[in-house]
Amino acid sequence: MVPVVGLWRPRWPFWLALAAIAGSASVSAWALATVIDSGTLRYTLGGWAPPLGIEYVVDHVAAFVATVVTGVALMVVVSTRQAAAWEMRGRLGFFYSLVLLLIAGLTGIVVTGDLFNVFVFLEISSLAAYALVFLGGRRGMVAGYRYLILGSIGGSFYLLGVAFLYFTTGTLNMADTLAILREAGPSTPVSAGAVFIFIGLGLKMALVPLHLWLPDAYTYAPSSVSALIAPIVTKVGAYVMIRMFLSVFPDGYLTDEVPIGTTLIVVGLASMVFGSAAAMGQRDIRRMLAYSSISQVGLIAVGIGLATPLGFVAALLHIMNHAIMKATLFLASASVRLTTGASEIEGMAGLARGMPITMTAFAVGAVSMIGIPPSVGFFSKWYLSLAAIEEGRWVVVAFVLVSSLLSAVYLFRVLERAFLTPSPVPEYPAIAGAAPDAPLLPGSSGLRAGSGEPPRAAEPAIAMVREPSADVTLPIVLLAAATIVLGVLNVVVVTNVLEPGV
């Protein structure tokens, strides 16, 4: 409905998309409460009973991830309304239809209990994500094309792996596959299928060395797009990995018969250090956050690779943590770019005095990314370290500490510029008749050179910077507050949702 209505009423697509996402978030939260109280929910699509038909299964883990995906998406869509209106320039119907397709695909991946249906929803979400990145102009098209090629390869690997499982078991239902594999025992086709599946999912998660699509996609996509795909897209790939351990392959198969677990630990550790080290050298804040995402998904991969209940708990908790933290950071940077036009770290000097609420929320998200208690980011790293110690893998603890220290280096650099560095004094030449696409003036709240604004050479730039409207700022504040509240209440989440789920 959204693109058609957008042709008739250009302002309506946002409200229709908002209503749909708010409804999805509400139903996801209701499903989570129902699962905690009454157990797993099941639905047979079209009335065809499994294993022949497609089954939707909402257990503790699925309801938890669905709530995270839809809840974070709701906050992002609200906060980026103004940025989307500015960046899309009359294409809002097209934009919000892609947003809804993306979220439909991601939630479909989470709730389905069918291996092939995962592929179908994976392609729906991926195609929407490619198109959203394409909206970033020339550089966005190049980044989106690379994303499309590598993402298609990842999807092909996953599909090939599922084909190996299907030829061996004769079923695509996850629960039925698990039951048959338990009775049949190890076999070469099943092991090969597992390898192909995890290669494909590793590419979707952007694990090193399969990460090449991610930095440019997050950097050159429109701000309203990168703030949406960065927190949730790679996390759903991580969820599918966890689902393979929990619901498809028998206990121990992916650690004893096929060294998937060990490989995930090695690749995850490499991603943690590489992502943090690469982020330290970036000048563009979006690119810095993109490399930071590679580091953070490495933490999730290590938790999955440990293949213990506590490791899975740590991985799932960090899926939620990273979605909230990264949404906070990307939304704050998008707010800064919308207000000042600045996207480089050097351009954020003294910004905390003009945008104290936004930059404080950014600081809270940064503190949580580093892992300072009582933020939620600390506790997932804590659980991951405990899970590694239980398995005698002290090297994981060392890498977690090193990654956190590197994160502190590049994030505190931003905070130092925003909170402690004096704002520069701008010199605004009067440029009569400047083109409409002239660059935004620093600190000009969106004013462009030659827009008729009189020169203010003697006035600090920060004096002209103001917080954006409440609809932009409030979701950022709520997400930042969630990083603290969920950190304090992490035991409630772990004991009532994650431990029963794993």
C-alpha positions as CSV (number, residue, x, y, z in Angstrom):
1,M,0.0,0.0,0.0
2,V,2.8,2.4,0.9
3,P,4.2,3.2,-2.5
4,V,0.8,3.6,-4.1
5,V,-0.4,5.9,-1.3
6,G,2.8,7.9,-1.6
7,L,1.9,8.8,-5.1
8,W,-1.4,10.3,-3.9
9,R,-0.4,11.8,-0.5
10,P,3.4,12.2,-0.2
11,R,3.4,12.6,3.6
12,W,1.3,9.5,4.3
13,P,4.0,6.8,3.7
14,F,5.7,7.6,7.0
15,W,2.6,7.3,9.0
16,L,1.6,4.0,7.4
17,A,5.1,2.6,7.9
18,L,5.1,3.8,11.5
19,A,1.8,2.2,12.2
20,A,2.9,-1.1,10.7
21,I,6.2,-1.2,12.5
22,A,4.6,-0.1,15.8
23,G,2.1,-2.9,15.4
24,S,4.8,-5.4,14.7
25,A,6.8,-4.2,17.8
26,S,3.7,-4.5,20.0
27,V,2.8,-8.0,18.8
28,S,6.5,-9.1,19.2
29,A,6.4,-7.9,22.8
30,W,3.1,-9.6,23.4
31,A,4.5,-12.8,21.9
32,L,7.5,-12.6,24.2
33,A,5.3,-12.2,27.2
34,T,3.1,-15.1,26.1
35,V,6.0,-17.4,25.5
36,I,7.5,-16.6,28.9
37,D,4.1,-17.4,30.5
38,S,2.8,-20.2,28.4
39,G,5.5,-21.7,26.2
40,T,6.3,-21.8,22.5
41,L,3.8,-20.5,19.9
42,R,3.3,-22.4,16.6
43,Y,1.5,-21.6,13.4
44,T,1.2,-23.8,10.3
45,L,1.1,-21.7,7.2
46,G,-1.9,-22.4,4.9
47,G,-3.0,-25.2,7.2
48,W,-0.3,-27.6,5.9
49,A,1.0,-29.5,8.9
50,P,4.8,-29.9,9.3
51,P,7.1,-31.4,8.2
52,L,5.4,-31.1,4.7
53,G,4.2,-27.5,5.3
54,I,5.9,-24.4,6.6
55,E,5.7,-23.9,10.3
56,Y,6.3,-20.6,12.2
57,V,7.7,-21.1,15.6
58,V,8.1,-18.4,18.2
59,D,10.0,-19.7,21.2
60,H,12.0,-17.6,23.8
61,V,14.9,-16.9,21.5
62,A,12.8,-16.0,18.4
63,A,10.4,-13.8,20.4
64,F,13.4,-12.1,22.0
65,V,15.2,-11.3,18.7
66,A,11.9,-10.3,17.0
67,T,11.2,-7.8,19.8
68,V,14.7,-6.4,19.5
69,V,14.5,-6.0,15.7
70,T,11.1,-4.4,15.6
71,G,11.6,-2.3,18.7
72,V,14.9,-0.8,17.4
73,A,13.4,-0.4,13.9
74,L,10.5,1.6,15.4
75,M,12.9,4.0,17.2
76,V,15.0,4.4,14.1
77,V,12.1,5.2,11.8
78,V,10.7,7.8,14.2
79,S,14.1,9.5,14.7
80,T,15.1,9.6,11.0
81,R,11.8,11.0,9.7
82,Q,13.3,14.4,9.0
83,A,16.5,13.0,7.6
84,A,14.6,10.7,5.3
85,A,12.4,13.6,4.0
86,W,15.6,15.5,3.2
87,E,17.6,12.6,1.7
88,M,14.8,11.0,-0.3
89,R,13.5,14.1,-1.9
90,G,10.1,12.9,-3.1
91,R,10.8,9.2,-3.0
92,L,9.3,8.6,0.5
93,G,6.8,6.1,-0.8
94,F,9.5,4.0,-2.4
95,F,11.8,4.4,0.6
96,Y,9.3,3.3,3.3
97,S,8.0,0.4,1.2
98,L,11.7,-0.9,1.2
99,V,11.9,-0.3,4.9
100,L,8.8,-2.4,5.5
101,L,10.1,-5.2,3.1
102,L,13.4,-5.2,5.0
103,I,11.7,-5.6,8.4
104,A,9.3,-8.2,7.1
105,G,12.2,-10.2,5.8
106,L,14.1,-9.9,9.0
107,T,11.2,-10.9,11.2
108,G,10.3,-13.7,8.9
109,I,13.8,-15.1,9.3
110,V,13.4,-15.0,13.0
111,V,10.0,-16.8,13.3
112,T,10.1,-19.4,10.6
113,G,10.9,-23.0,11.5
114,D,11.7,-24.0,7.9
115,L,15.2,-24.0,6.5
116,F,14.2,-23.0,2.9
117,N,11.8,-20.4,4.2
118,V,14.8,-18.8,6.0
119,F,16.4,-18.4,2.5
120,V,13.3,-16.9,1.1
121,F,13.1,-14.3,3.9
122,L,16.9,-13.8,3.7
123,E,16.6,-12.8,0.1
124,I,13.6,-10.5,0.7
125,S,15.5,-8.6,3.4
126,S,18.7,-8.6,1.4
127,L,17.1,-7.2,-1.8
128,A,15.4,-4.4,0.3
129,A,18.8,-3.7,1.9
130,Y,20.6,-3.5,-1.4
131,A,18.0,-1.1,-2.8
132,L,18.2,1.1,0.3
133,V,21.9,1.4,0.0
134,F,21.6,2.3,-3.7
135,L,19.7,5.4,-2.6
136,G,23.0,7.0,-1.4
137,G,23.9,8.4,-4.8
138,R,26.9,7.4,-6.9
139,R,29.0,6.1,-4.1
140,G,26.0,4.4,-2.5
141,M,25.4,2.6,-5.8
142,V,28.9,1.3,-6.0
143,A,28.7,0.2,-2.3
144,G,25.3,-1.3,-2.9
145,Y,26.5,-3.2,-6.0
146,R,29.4,-4.7,-4.0
147,Y,26.9,-5.6,-1.2
148,L,24.6,-7.2,-3.8
149,I,27.3,-9.4,-5.3
150,L,28.8,-10.6,-2.0
151,G,25.3,-10.9,-0.4
152,S,24.1,-13.0,-3.3
153,I,27.2,-15.3,-3.0
154,G,26.4,-15.6,0.7
155,G,22.8,-16.5,0.0
156,S,23.9,-19.1,-2.6
157,F,26.3,-20.7,-0.1
158,Y,23.4,-21.0,2.4
159,L,21.0,-22.4,-0.2
160,L,23.6,-25.0,-1.3
161,G,24.1,-26.1,2.3
162,V,20.4,-26.5,2.8
163,A,20.2,-28.6,-0.4
164,F,22.8,-31.0,1.1
165,L,20.7,-31.3,4.2
166,Y,17.6,-31.8,2.2
167,F,19.1,-34.5,0.0
168,T,20.2,-36.3,3.1
169,T,17.1,-36.0,5.3
170,G,14.3,-35.5,2.9
171,T,12.9,-32.6,4.9
172,L,13.2,-28.8,5.3
173,N,11.5,-28.5,8.7
174,M,14.1,-27.6,11.4
175,A,12.7,-29.9,14.1
176,D,12.3,-32.8,11.7
177,T,15.8,-32.3,10.4
178,L,17.2,-32.4,13.9
179,A,15.3,-35.6,14.7
180,I,16.5,-37.4,11.6
181,L,20.1,-36.3,12.0
182,R,20.1,-37.6,15.6
183,E,19.1,-41.0,14.4
184,A,21.3,-41.0,11.2
185,G,24.5,-39.9,12.8
186,P,27.4,-38.0,11.0
187,S,27.8,-38.1,7.3
188,T,29.9,-36.3,4.7
189,P,27.0,-34.5,2.9
190,V,25.6,-33.2,6.2
191,S,29.1,-31.9,7.2
192,A,29.5,-30.3,3.9
193,G,26.1,-28.7,4.2
194,A,27.0,-27.3,7.6
195,V,30.2,-25.7,6.2
196,F,28.3,-24.1,3.3
197,I,25.6,-22.8,5.6
198,F,28.0,-21.1,7.9
199,I,30.1,-19.6,5.2
200,G,27.0,-18.0,3.8
201,L,25.9,-16.8,7.2
202,G,29.4,-15.5,8.0
203,L,29.2,-13.4,4.9
204,K,25.8,-12.0,5.9
205,M,27.3,-11.2,9.4
206,A,30.4,-9.5,7.8
207,L,32.9,-11.6,9.7
208,V,36.5,-11.2,8.8
209,P,37.5,-11.9,6.0
210,L,34.0,-11.8,4.6
211,H,33.4,-8.2,5.7
212,L,34.3,-6.3,2.5
213,W,30.8,-5.2,1.8
214,L,30.0,-3.6,5.1
215,P,32.2,-0.4,5.6
216,D,31.2,1.2,2.3
217,A,27.6,0.2,2.6
218,Y,27.2,1.8,6.1
219,T,29.3,4.9,5.1
220,Y,27.7,5.8,1.8
221,A,24.1,4.8,2.4
222,P,21.8,7.7,3.4
223,S,21.9,8.4,7.1
224,S,18.3,7.2,7.5
225,V,19.3,3.9,5.9
226,S,22.6,3.2,7.7
227,A,20.9,4.0,11.1
228,L,18.4,1.2,10.2
229,I,20.5,-1.6,8.7
230,A,23.6,-1.2,11.0
231,P,21.8,-2.2,14.2
232,I,19.7,-5.1,13.0
233,V,20.7,-6.7,9.7
234,T,23.9,-8.5,10.7
235,K,22.3,-9.5,14.0
236,V,19.6,-11.6,12.3
237,G,22.4,-13.5,10.5
238,A,23.9,-14.2,14.0
239,Y,20.5,-15.4,15.1
240,V,20.3,-18.0,12.3
241,M,23.7,-19.3,13.3
242,I,22.5,-19.8,16.9
243,R,19.3,-21.4,15.5
244,M,21.5,-23.9,13.6
245,F,23.2,-24.9,16.9
246,L,19.9,-25.1,18.9
247,S,17.4,-26.5,16.4
248,V,19.0,-28.1,13.3
249,F,22.2,-29.9,14.1
250,P,22.5,-32.4,17.0
251,D,24.4,-31.5,20.2
252,G,28.1,-31.6,19.6
253,Y,27.9,-32.0,15.8
254,L,29.2,-28.5,15.0
255,T,32.0,-28.8,17.5
256,D,33.1,-32.5,17.4
257,E,32.2,-33.7,13.9
258,V,32.8,-30.4,12.0
259,P,35.0,-27.7,13.6
260,I,32.5,-24.9,13.1
261,G,32.7,-23.8,16.7
262,T,36.4,-23.5,16.7
263,T,36.4,-21.7,13.4
264,L,33.8,-19.2,14.7
265,I,36.0,-18.5,17.7
266,V,39.1,-17.8,15.6
267,V,37.2,-15.7,13.0
268,G,35.4,-13.9,15.8
269,L,38.6,-13.0,17.6
270,A,40.2,-11.8,14.3
271,S,37.1,-9.6,13.7
272,M,37.2,-8.2,17.2
273,V,40.7,-6.9,16.8
274,F,40.7,-6.0,13.1
275,G,37.4,-4.0,13.4
276,S,38.6,-2.1,16.4
277,A,42.0,-1.4,14.9
278,A,40.6,-0.3,11.6
279,A,38.0,2.0,13.4
280,M,40.9,3.8,15.1
281,G,42.2,5.1,11.7
282,Q,38.9,6.5,10.4
283,R,38.1,10.2,10.1
284,D,34.4,9.8,9.0
285,I,32.3,8.9,12.0
286,R,30.0,6.6,10.0
287,R,33.0,4.6,8.7
288,M,34.4,4.4,12.2
289,L,31.1,3.0,13.4
290,A,31.0,0.6,10.5
291,Y,34.3,-1.0,11.4
292,S,33.2,-1.0,15.0
293,S,30.3,-3.2,13.9
294,I,32.7,-5.7,12.5
295,S,34.4,-5.9,15.9
296,Q,31.1,-6.3,17.7
297,V,29.8,-9.1,15.5
298,G,33.1,-10.8,16.3
299,L,32.1,-10.9,19.9
300,I,28.8,-12.5,19.0
301,A,30.5,-15.1,16.8
302,V,32.9,-16.1,19.7
303,G,29.9,-16.6,22.0
304,I,28.2,-18.8,19.4
305,G,31.5,-20.7,18.7
306,L,31.9,-21.6,22.4
307,A,28.7,-23.6,21.9
308,T,27.7,-23.7,25.6
309,P,24.5,-22.4,27.2
310,L,26.4,-19.4,28.8
311,G,28.1,-18.7,25.4
312,F,24.7,-18.6,23.7
313,V,23.3,-16.4,26.4
314,A,26.3,-14.0,25.9
315,A,25.8,-14.0,22.2
316,L,22.0,-13.3,22.4
317,L,22.5,-10.6,25.0
318,H,25.0,-8.9,22.8
319,I,22.7,-9.1,19.8
320,M,20.3,-7.0,21.9
321,N,23.0,-4.8,23.3
322,H,24.7,-4.0,20.0
323,A,21.4,-3.3,18.3
324,I,20.5,-0.7,20.9
325,M,24.0,0.7,21.2
326,K,24.7,1.0,17.5
327,A,21.2,2.5,16.9
328,T,22.0,5.1,19.5
329,L,25.4,6.0,17.9
330,F,24.2,6.0,14.3
331,L,21.1,8.1,15.2
332,A,23.1,10.6,17.1
333,S,25.6,10.9,14.2
334,A,22.7,11.3,11.8
335,S,21.2,14.0,13.9
336,V,24.5,15.8,13.9
337,R,24.8,15.5,10.1
338,L,21.2,16.7,9.7
339,T,21.8,19.7,11.9
340,T,25.4,20.7,11.0
341,G,26.3,18.8,7.9
342,A,29.3,17.4,9.7
343,S,30.2,13.8,9.2
344,E,33.9,13.9,10.0
345,I,35.2,13.6,13.6
346,E,37.1,16.9,13.3
347,G,33.9,18.7,12.5
348,M,32.4,17.8,15.9
349,A,34.6,20.1,17.9
350,G,32.6,21.7,20.8
351,L,29.4,20.2,19.6
352,A,28.3,19.1,23.1
353,R,27.6,22.7,24.0
354,G,25.2,23.2,21.2
355,M,23.7,19.7,21.2
356,P,24.1,18.5,24.8
357,I,21.2,16.0,24.7
358,T,22.3,14.3,21.5
359,M,26.0,14.2,22.4
360,T,25.2,12.9,25.9
361,A,23.2,10.1,24.4
362,F,26.2,9.4,22.1
363,A,28.5,9.3,25.1
364,V,26.2,6.8,26.9
365,G,26.2,4.6,23.8
366,A,30.0,4.9,23.5
367,V,30.5,3.9,27.1
368,S,28.3,0.9,26.6
369,M,30.2,-0.1,23.5
370,I,33.4,0.0,25.5
371,G,31.9,-2.1,28.2
372,I,31.9,0.1,31.3
373,P,29.4,-0.9,34.0
374,P,26.5,-0.6,34.6
375,S,25.9,-0.2,30.9
376,V,24.4,-3.2,29.1
377,G,27.5,-3.6,26.9
378,F,29.6,-4.6,30.0
379,F,27.4,-7.5,30.9
380,S,27.4,-9.4,27.6
381,K,31.2,-9.1,27.6
382,W,31.2,-10.3,31.2
383,Y,29.0,-13.4,30.4
384,L,31.2,-14.1,27.3
385,S,34.4,-14.0,29.5
386,L,32.8,-16.3,32.1
387,A,31.8,-18.7,29.3
388,A,35.3,-18.7,27.9
389,I,36.8,-19.3,31.4
390,E,34.5,-22.2,31.9
391,E,36.0,-23.8,28.7
392,G,39.5,-22.8,29.6
393,R,39.9,-20.4,26.7
394,W,41.7,-17.5,28.5
395,V,42.8,-16.1,25.2
396,V,39.2,-15.1,24.5
397,V,39.2,-13.0,27.7
398,A,42.4,-11.3,26.6
399,F,41.0,-10.5,23.2
400,V,37.8,-9.1,24.9
401,L,40.0,-6.8,27.0
402,V,42.1,-5.7,24.0
403,S,39.1,-5.0,21.9
404,S,37.5,-3.0,24.6
405,L,40.6,-0.9,25.1
406,L,40.8,-0.3,21.3
407,S,37.2,0.7,21.4
408,A,37.9,3.2,24.1
409,V,40.6,4.8,22.0
410,Y,38.5,5.6,18.9
411,L,35.3,6.4,20.8
412,F,36.9,8.6,23.4
413,R,38.5,10.5,20.5
414,V,35.1,11.5,19.4
415,L,34.0,12.4,22.9
416,E,37.1,14.5,23.4
417,R,36.4,16.5,20.3
418,A,32.7,17.0,21.2
419,F,33.1,17.8,24.9
420,L,36.5,19.2,25.5
421,T,37.7,20.8,22.2
422,P,36.8,24.5,21.7
423,S,34.6,25.2,18.8
424,P,36.3,26.9,15.8
425,V,35.4,30.4,14.7
426,P,34.0,30.2,11.2
427,E,34.6,32.6,8.4
428,Y,31.6,32.7,6.1
429,P,32.2,34.4,2.8
430,A,29.1,35.9,1.2
431,I,28.5,33.7,-1.9
432,A,25.7,35.2,-3.9
433,G,23.6,32.8,-6.0
434,A,25.2,29.6,-4.7
435,A,23.8,26.4,-6.1
436,P,21.1,24.6,-4.1
437,D,23.4,21.7,-3.5
438,A,26.2,23.9,-2.1
439,P,27.8,22.3,1.0
440,L,26.2,22.9,4.3
441,L,27.9,25.5,6.4
442,P,29.4,24.2,9.6
443,G,27.2,24.9,12.6
444,S,24.5,26.4,10.4
445,S,21.6,24.1,11.3
446,G,21.2,23.1,7.7
447,L,21.7,26.5,6.1
448,R,23.7,26.4,2.8
449,A,26.3,28.7,1.6
450,G,24.7,31.6,-0.3
451,S,21.3,31.0,1.3
452,G,21.0,34.7,2.3
453,E,22.3,34.1,5.8
454,P,24.6,37.1,6.7
455,P,28.3,36.4,7.5
456,R,29.0,35.8,11.2
457,A,32.8,35.6,11.2
458,A,33.1,36.8,14.8
459,E,30.5,34.4,16.2
460,P,31.4,30.9,17.3
461,A,29.9,28.2,15.2
462,I,28.5,26.4,18.2
463,A,26.3,29.4,19.0
464,M,24.2,28.6,15.9
465,V,23.8,24.9,16.5
466,R,20.7,23.7,18.3
467,E,19.2,20.4,19.2
468,P,16.8,19.0,16.5
469,S,13.1,18.6,17.3
470,A,11.8,16.3,19.9
471,D,10.8,13.6,17.4
472,V,14.4,13.3,16.4
473,T,15.9,13.5,19.9
474,L,13.5,11.5,22.0
475,P,14.2,8.0,20.4
476,I,17.9,8.6,20.8
477,V,17.4,9.4,24.5
478,L,15.2,6.4,25.0
479,L,17.7,4.1,23.3
480,A,20.6,5.6,25.4
481,A,18.5,5.1,28.6
482,A,17.8,1.5,27.6
483,T,21.5,0.8,27.6
484,I,21.6,1.6,31.3
485,V,18.2,0.2,32.3
486,L,18.8,-3.1,30.6
487,G,22.2,-3.3,32.0
488,V,20.9,-2.9,35.5
489,L,18.1,-5.4,34.8
490,N,20.3,-7.8,32.8
491,V,19.6,-10.7,35.2
492,V,15.9,-10.4,34.5
493,V,16.5,-10.8,30.8
494,V,18.9,-13.6,31.2
495,T,17.0,-15.7,33.7
496,N,13.5,-15.3,32.3
497,V,14.2,-15.2,28.5
498,L,17.7,-16.3,27.4
499,E,18.4,-19.2,29.8
500,P,15.1,-21.0,29.1
501,G,15.6,-20.4,25.4
502,V,19.0,-22.0,25.2
